[in-house]
Amino acid sequence: MTPRAATLISRTLIGLGLVMIAVAVFVSRTTFSRADPHEIVVIPQALEPRVLAAADALRRDPGAPTDPALADAPEVMVHEQDRVAHGERVTTTANSPGAGAVLVVSLLWMGTGSVIVSRQPRNLAGWVFLALGFLIVLEGLSQIMVFAALRADTAIPLASVWAIAGEYAVYPMVLLPLLWLLFPDGRPPSPEWRWAVRAYLVAVSIALAAYVVTPGPLNNFVDFGVLYMNPLGGSALSGIAPAITGIGGMVALILTIATIFGVRGRFKRATGDERQQLRWLVFVTTLALVLFVVIFGSGLIAEQAFHHQNPQIGRVDVFDLLFGLLAALVVIGIPGAYLVAIYRYHLWDLDVVIKKALVFALVAGGLTVVSLGIVLLLSVLVVGTGLTATERNIFVVGVAIGTLFGPLRRLARRLADRIVYHTRATPYEVLTEFSDRVGSTYATDDVLPRMAQVLARGAGAASARVLLSVHGERRVAASFGDTADGSDFEVTVTHQGEELGALAVTMPANDPIDPAREKLVHDLATQAGPVLRNVALIEDLRASRQRLVAAQDNERRKIERNLHDGAQQQLVALAVQLRLLEQTAGKDPERDRGVAASLGSQANAALEDLRDLARGIYPPLLADKGLGAALEAQSRKAAVPTTVEAGGVGRYPQEIESAVYFCVLEALNNVAKYAGATRATISLTHADGHLTFEVDDDGAGFEVDRARGGTGIQGMADRLDAIGGSLMIRSVPGEGSTVGGRVPVA
């Protein structure tokens, strides 16, 4: 079964339960007000004379034999007549505290079951909760419908079926011990315990089957002053049915006690979160066992101490009180243990579970209260339509539920958000706020800090960090809250298959990460991909600009140094020698001619140095002939034998030719310094609107990732990036290398 189907079934059962509760409440108010509190009714009415006669005979002779077909009906009649004689009511009231407690229990159990099965459709415990809560409501409605029909002296269809449901619908409560075995994930502690579960189901089925056919009045209707004889009872089974019930019940009791040891063994083997979850069940179980022992001990003591003064004191004031506490502990403690396991140790999705449970409770309570008020105020509007009181109430309840369900559900959702999330934004609000902020015109430096703030607020984290991947390492780009190292949960951010960084949160010690907030961080990481890519691109652009400025400054200093150490020194020396020649001219013509020739050679050397320096800045051959000719000239000067393949390459804008030329020179320089190669090849191609160049060698090769951080490689990448190109490096240690690039051209 899919979670959607399980959710639909559970919500349908809850909806039916709410309608039945409303109907039961309103029908009981109109019915009980007209009932005679001292009237005792026997059903079927044909047996009433026999029951009264047997009761009179029992009063005269308590030891007289009774009719097996009546079972204990005479004894019950005697007891009820005595109560009437003492002025007590023999019918319950619409304001019975027990009825209110049953209403609360049924809603709690159905809500717990719905929470579980909507996320774990195969969790048997959830279905047990849901079924038992629904059957409690069905039993109460059945009892009221039978009682209302009797008091109104009208017949209802399938009256016997209603009566059987009013007596036996809640008997599946015998499945309660299974909730111990199935805690917390809906599975028995081990495969061996599956046989114990089957044996328990067989035993209770036999016991219930025998009990159901036992003759006599149905117990649940006695509180209504009705002795409703069991429609399924048979006098032929009156002798053996109790024995069969006792045997089945004993086996079931033994297996029930065994479940305690099953839970104990599971608790001893459990570790981590499962052990923490089981602590709550062990606590409830231990408290229930202690209270169970105290019940009988204190009840007996109180009865012995006070019974001679007031026969009811020992039973009502002590025994019934403690028994009520035990029942409350079981029917509230077990679903409470399941919910605490969900809440504290995130067995399932915490925030969604609690929020939906609150919505359910608020809607259910609101519908009940408002529907009751509407029925009381508007029931007079449909008087005179020919409808009975019950039909009027059902009609008005239906109209009220249909009208108010939507508004109450919206109001309950807002209240649940406030209760569950407090000042923390809901996951939907976080995603919406994140999208809005990304789309706003925040400064680039402000995007990541705001992202960290949104992440921390949405996840309820003590701190949140946004990390960027730089050369394979993650560094903190922004943080919010406590900036201590480490994190409880971290999600990698990727975009188009590339890892860009991560989102990390550190949770408070008393509020660990749960699936709902894990999903929230994952969703934010999905949206953060384009943002981190843009930030990384901007950071790369800034760094590239800084490197270009630094490279330009270095080149200026290099030119200045070369001029100072080269041509400038030569020209200074030439000027000094010219002044000496001027002073000695005419004294020795032969010497003067030698000095003049030397000065001419020095002037030519200085001129050649200046030309070399100019070629380093921008080679004249490159400007005149283009890439092919300039690289051919450089290949003849290279330290490694180099060939140039430049077929089909023409002229290009100056910035493109300059960038490609100096990248090739840098690559050749690296081949000469580090490769240990015997040859190198320069290839230029023009295709698909791109100029591609490659410098291939047969040297030692290198590790590409380690080489990318070098200044030479980085300078090549910056040159190409400035004109929209890209750098490509292929190398395997021991197998040579290829360095190239691709530049878009018109």
N, C-alpha and C positions, 0 to 999 in steps of 0.2 A: 504494500500500500504506500502511495506517495504521501509526503507531508501535506500537500494540498487537500487530498481526499480525506486524510485523517482530521485535518482542521475543519473541513466542511461537516464531517460527521459529528465531531465534538461540539461545534457551534450549534448544529441542529438540535442535538440532545439538550444543550443548555437552553436554547430558545424554547423548546417544548417544556422543559422543567420550569422555566419562568412563567410560562402561560399556566401550567398546572398549579403552581404556587398561588398565582393571582386568583385563579378560579376557586381553589380550595379556601383561600382566605375570605373571599367575598361570599361564597356559598355558606361557609360556616357561620358568618356573622348573621346572615338572615335566618339560618336554620336553628342555631342554638338559642337565639332569643325567643323562639316560639316553642321550644321543647319543654316538656314537663320534667324538671330535674329529679323527680321521684318516681318516674314511670319505668317499669321493667318490661321489656318486650322479648318474646321468644319467637324465633324464626327457624323453621316454618311454623306458622301460627297453629297448624294442626297438632303440633307436639306440645303446645302450651299447657293444656289440661294434664297431660301425663307428667310433665316436669313439675307442675304445681303439686300434683298429688304425691309424687315421689318426694318432693321437698317436705310436705307435711308429714309423710311417713318417717322421714329421716329425723324430723324434730322429735317425734314421739319415741322413736327407737333408733338412736344413732348407729346401732350395729345391724340394723335390718338390711337384707340384700337389696341391691338396686338393679334396675333394668340395664343390661349391658349396652343396649342401643343408645341409652341416654348418657352413658359414661359418667363423667363427674358433673353433669348439668344440675342435678339436685343439690349437690354441695354448693355450687356457685350461686344457685337461686337462694338458698338459705343465707349465704353470706351477704348477698345484695339486699335481701329483705331486712336483715339486721341493720344494715347501714341506713336504710330508709326509716326504720323504726327509731334510730338515733338522730334523725333529722339531717343526715348527710345527703349530699347530691350523689346520684348514681350516674350522672352524665358529666362529661368534661365540659369546659367552657371554651369559648372562642379565644379568650385571653390567656390560655394555659401557657405557663412558662416553658413547659416541655415542648409544646408545639413550636415556640420561637426558637428553642435550642435545636430542634430537628431541622428547622428551616436554615439556620446558620450552618449546621453541619453539612447539609446537602449541597448548599452553595459552595462551601469550602472544598468539598470533595470533588464536585464537578469542575470547579475552577482549576484545582490542582491537576486533575486528569487531563483537562484540555491543554493546560500549559505543557504537560509532558508529551502527549501524543502528537501535538502539532509540530514538534521537533524531533521526536523519536517515535515514529509510527509503530515500530515493532517492540516498543517497550511495554511489556505486559502490565507492569504496575500502573501505568497511565490509564489503560483501559479498565483496570479493576477500580481505580478511583472514580472514573467517569461513570461506570455502570452502577456502582454502589450508591453514588450520590443521586443518580437518576431514579433508582429503584426506591430510595427513601422517599422521594417526592411522590412517586407513583403509589406507594403504600398509603401515604397520608391522604392523597386525593381519593383513592378508592374507599377508604374508611368513611370519609366525609360524604361522598356520593351515596353510599349505601345508607348512612344515617339520615341524610337529607330525604332520600326517597321514602324511608320508613316514617319519618316525622310528618312528611307532607302527604302520607297515605297514597303515594303514587308508585307505579311500577317503573323500573328502569330496565332497558334491554340488557340481557346477560347479567342479571343481578348476581347469580352465583359466581360468575367470573370476577365481577368487581369485589365480591366478598373474599374470594380466594386470593386475589391480588392484595386486598387490604390486610390479609393475615400473613401471607407467605412471600410477598414481593421483596421484603427486606432480608429474608433468610440467606441470600447469598453473602451476607455479612460474615458467614463462616469462612469466606475467602480471605478475611483480614490477616491471618497469620502468614499468608503468602507474601504480603508486603514486606515482611522482615527478610524473607529469603531473596526477594527480588531487588532489594535496595543495594546500590542506588541506580543501577543501569538497566533494570528490568530482566536480569538473567540470574539463575541460581548460582550459588558460590562455586559449584563444580558440576561436571556431568553426572556424578553419582546422585547429586541432590535432585536431578530431574526425575529420577524414579521415586524419590520421596514425595515430590510434588504430585506425581500421578497417583501414588498410593493415597495421599491425603484427599485428592479429589474424588477417588472411588469411595473412600470411607465416608466422607461427608455426604456424598450422593445417596449412598445406601441408607444412612441415618435419616436424612431428610425425606427420602421416599417413604420410609416406614412411618415417620412422624406425620407426614401429610395425610396419610390414610387412617390415622388414629381418630376414632369417633369422639364426639363431645363438642362443646361450644368453642368457637374461635376466640382465642384469648384477647386479641386486640379490640374486639367489639364489646367486651365486658365493660370497659371504661366508658362506653357510650350508653350503658344501661341496656345492652342488647345481648341476648343469648342466641347467637347465630350458630346453629348446629352445622358442623363441618359437612359441606356437600360431598366431599370425597371420602368421608369416614365410612367404615363398614364394621358392623358388629363381629363379623367372622374374623377380622384381623385384630380385634381388641385385645386378644390374649398374647399374640406374638409380636405385634408392632412395637410395644415398649422394649421388648428384649432386643429386637433388631436395632432399634434406635440406640439403645444403650451400648451395644457392641460397636456399632459404627462410630458413635460418639467417643468411646474409649480409645479406639484406634486413632481417631482424629486428634484427641487430646494428647496422646503419646507423641504423635508427629508434631503437634504444635509445640510441645516442650522441646522436642529435638531441634526445632528451628532456632531456639535460643543458642544451642551449642553450634549450630551452623553459622549464625551471625558472629559468635565468639571466635570460631576458627577463621572466618573471613577477616575479622578485625585483626587477628594476630598475624595473618599473612600480608595484610594490606600495607602499602607504603605511600608516602607522599600525600597527594590530594585525596585519594580514595580513603586513606586512614582518617584524615580529617573529616571527611563526609560521614564516615561510619561512627565517629564519636557522637554525633547528634542522635543517631538511632540507638546506640548503646546507652546514652544518657536517658532517653525516653523509656527504653526497655527496663533499665535498672529501676527507675523511679516507679514504673508501673508494677513491677514485681514487689517492690517494698510496700507500695500502697495496697497491693492485693493481700499481702500477709497482714498488714495492719488492720485491714477491714474486718477480717474475721476475729482477730484478737480483741480489738477495741469494741467491736460490736457485741461479742459475747460478754466482755467485762461490763459494758454499760448495761446490757440487758439484765445481767445478774444483779447489778447494783441498784437499778432503778425500776425494774419491771414490776416489782411488788407495789411501787408507788404509782406508776403510770405505765400500763402495758405497752403504750406506743413510744415511750421515750427511747428505749433501747433500739428499736427498729427504725423509727423515723428520724430521730434527731442525730443518731450516730451512724448506723449502718447505711441508711439511704444516702446520707450526706457523703460518706466516704466512697460509696459505690458510684455516686454521681461524679465525684472527683476522678475516680479511676476511668469511668467511661469518657469523661471530657479529655483526660490525658491521652487516651488511646485515639479517639476520633479526631482530636486536634493535633496531638503530638506527632502522629505518624505523617500526615500530610505536611505538618510543619517541618519535620525532619527532612522530607524531600525538598521542600521549598528553601530551607536553609542551605542544603547542599547545593542547590542551584544558585542561591544568592551569594554565598560566601566563597564557594569553591568552584564556581563557573562550570558545573557539569554540563550546562547548556548555555544558551545566549542570555546573559544576565539582564541587561537593561531592557531588551525587548520583552522578555518574560515578565519581569516585574511591571513594566508599563502596561502590558496587555492585561495582566491580572488586575491591576488597579482600574483600568478602563472597564473591565467586566464587573468588578465589584461596584463601582460608582453607577454604571448604567443599571445594574440589577437593583441596587438600592433605590436609585432615583425612580425607576419605573414602578417599583412596588409602592413607594410612598405617594407618588403623584397619582398613580392609578387608583389607589385607595381613596384619596381625596376627591378625585373626579367622580368615582362611583357614589360616594356619600353625597356629593353636591348635585350630581346630574341624574341620579337614578329616577328622580321624580319626573324628569322630562319625558321618560318613555312609559310612564304609567298610563294605562288605558289603551296600550297597543295590543293587548291580548296576550302579552308574554308573561310567563311566570317570573317570579323573583329571581330564580337561578338564571333563566334565559336573559333577563334584563342585565344582570351583573356580567354575564359572559359577553354580551353585546358591548356594554360600555367599556369593559376591560380591553376588548379587541380594538375598539376605536382609540382608546387612550394609548395603547402600546404602539399602534400604527402611526399615530400623530406625533408622539413624543420621542420615539426611538432615535431618530436622526439628530435633533437638537441635543438630547441628553448625551448621545455618543460623542458629539463634537465637544461639548462642555467637559465631559469626563476625560477626553484625550488631553485637553489643555491642562486640566488639574493634574493628570497623571504625569505629564511632562514636567510640571513644576515640582511634584513630589519626588520623582525619580532622579531627574537631572539637576535639580536645585539651580545653582548659578551656572552650571556647565551646559553648553549648547548641545542640542540633540545632534546626532550624526548628520541628518539632512541639513540642519542649519549650518553646521561646520562646512559641508561641501558647498553650500550656496554662498556663504561668506567668503570662502576661499576663491571661488570662481569670480565673485564680484571684485575682490581685491586684485586678483591677477589681471582682470580686465580694466582696472582703474589706471590712471596715469601716475602711479607712484614712481619715485626715483629708483633707479636700478639698485642703489645701495640700500634701499628700504624694503625691497621685495622679500628677500630671504629672512630678515628679522620678523617681518609681519607673518610670513609663512610659519616660522617657529612658534609665534604667539598663537596663531589659529590652531596649530597642531596640539599645543599644550592645553589650551582651553577645551578643545573638543574631546581629547582623550582623558581629561582630568589628571594630567601628568604633573609630577613635581618639576620636571624639566623636559624640554624638547630641543633637539639639535637638528640642523640641516647641514649635511656634509657634502662636499664636492670632491670628485675623483680627479686628482692631478697626477699625471704620469704614473697611474696605477696605484696611487696611495690616496686615502681619504683624509681630508682635513676639514675641521669645523669652520663652516662659512657663516653660520648664525646660530644663536642659541637663545632660549627663553627660560627663565626660572633658575633653579639651582644648576650650576655649571660643573658639577662633579663629574669626573671621568666615569666611563662605563654607561651602559643602558640596559633596560630590561627587555626591550624589543626594538629591532632594527629592520627596516625594509629597504631593499635596494631600489633605486630609481633608475629606470632605463627609458630610452626613447629611440625608436627605430633600431632596436637591437644593441644599442651602445649603452654601457654603464656610465651614468653621469654623476652618481652620488648615492645618498641614502637619507632616510628620515629615521630618527631615533628618539625614543621616549624613555624616561625613567619614571616609574610609578611610585606613589607613596607606599610605605611599608604596610599600611592597613587597607590598601586598595589595589591589589595586583591587577595586571593586565588580564582581560577576558576576551572571548571570541568577538564580541561586538566591537570593542575598541581596536582589536587587531585588524578587523575588516575595515574600520575607519582609516587606520594608518595606511593600509594597502590601497584604499580608494584615493587617499590624498597623494600617495606616491605615484599613482597612475596619472593624476592631473598635474603633478609637479614636473613630469618629464620635460615638456616644452619650456617650462620656466627655467629649469636648471640648464637646459641647452642654451637658451638665450643669454643667461648669466655667464655661462662658460665662454660663449662666443664674444661677449663684450669684454670679459677678462682677457681672453686671448688677443683681442684687438688692442686693448690697452698695453698689454705686455709687448706686442709686436711694435706698436708705435714707440714705446720706450727703447726697445732694442734698435730700431731704425735710427732714432735720434742719437743713441749711444754709438752706433756704428758710424754715423756721419761725423760725430765728434772725433772718433778714433781715426777716421780717414783724414780729417783735417790736420790732426796732430801728426799723423804719419807723413803727410805732404810737407808740413812745416819742418819736420825733422829731416826729411830727405833733402829739402832745399838747403837747410842749414848745414847739414853734414856733407852734402855733395856739391851741387852747383854753386852755392854761395861761397864755400871755402875755395873752390877753384877760381871763381871770379875775383875774390879778394886777393888770392895769390897772383893772379894775372895782373890786377891793378898795381900791386906792389912792384912786380917786375917791369911793368911799363914805365913806372916812375923812375926806376933805376936806369932803364934804357935811355930815358929822356935826359938824365943827368950825364951819362957817359957817351951819348951819341957823338960820332965824328972822331973820337979818339982812337978807336980801333975798328975800322970798317969790317974787317973779317969777323971779329967777335960780335959786332952788332948784327951781322947777317945771321949768325948762329942763334943769337938770342931771339931775333924776330921769328925765325923758323920754329923755335921751341914755343914761343908765345902763340903762334898760329895753331900748333898741335894742341896746346892746352885749351885754346878757345874752341876748337873742334870737339874736344872731349867734353867740355862743359855743355856745348850745344847738344851733343848726343845724350848726355845725362838728362837734359831738360826734355828732349824728345821722348826718352824712355819714361820719364815721369808723366808726360802728357798722355802717352799711350796707356799708362796705368789708370789714368782718370777716365779717359774715353778714347780708345784707339782710333786714329785717323783711318786706318784700313777698314775698320768696322763701319765707320760713317760713310766711306767711299764705296766699298765693294759688298758689304753685308756680312752675314754670319758665316757663310761657307768659306769665303776667302780669309776672313779674320781667324777662324779656327784652324784653317790649313796652315797659316803662318805660325800660329802658336804650337801646332802639333810638331812642327819641325824643331822647335826649341824645347819640347818636353823632355823630361829626364827618362821617360819610358817610351819605347817605340810606339807611336800612336798613328792610327789611320782614321780618316774622316770620310763618312758616308753621308753626303748631303744632297743627294739627287732630288730634284723637284722643289727645292726650298728657294723661295724668292726673297724679296725685301719686305720688311715689316716695320711698324712704328718704332721709333728710337727706343722707347722705354721697354718694349718687348725684346728687341735685339740685345739691348744692354743687359737685361736681367738674365736672359739665356746665356749670353757670352760669359758673364762673370760666374754664373752657376757652373758652367762647364769647366772654367779655369779652376774653380774651387775643388771640383771633383777630381780634375787631373792632379792638382796639388796634393790632395789626400792619397791618390794612388801612388804618387812618388814617395810620400812620407811613410805611409803605413802598410800598403798592400803587399810589397815585395813581389810585384807583378813583373812579367816578362813582356807583356804587351797590353795595349789599351785600344779601345775602339770608340770613336764618337759618331753617333748616328743622329741625323735630323730627318724628321718626316712631317708632312703637312697633309692631314686627312680629317674629314668630318668637322671642319671649322676649328681645328686645334693644331697647334705646333707642338710636336713632341720631340724631346731630346733624351738621349741616354748615353752614359759613359760606362762602358763595360770593361772589366779587367779579369785576368786569370790569377789574381793574387790569393792571399790567405783567407779573405773573407772576414766577417765580424758578426757580432750579435746586434741586430738592428735596434732592439729596445734600448740597449745601453748607449748606442751611438747617437740616438736622437737628441740627447741632452747636450752634445758638443756644440761649441760656438759656430764652427763652420757649417754643420748641418742645419743648425737653427737659422743662421744667416741666409742660407739658400732658401729655406722654407719661407722666411719673411719676405725675401725678394719676390718669390713667385706669388705669395699670398697677396702682396700689394697690387698685383696686376690681374688678380682673379684666377691664378693658376694653383697648381698643387704639386708637391714633391712626392716622388715615389722611390722607395729603396727596397732592393731585394738582395739578400746576401745569406749565405750559409757558410759557417766556418769551414775552411779547407776547400771551398768550391768557388771562390771568386765572389764578385759582387757587381751589382748594377745600380747606378744612381741616375735618376732621370726626373723629368718633370713634364707637365702638360699645361699648355697655356692657350686660352681661347683667343682666336684671331678672326678678323672679319673675312 
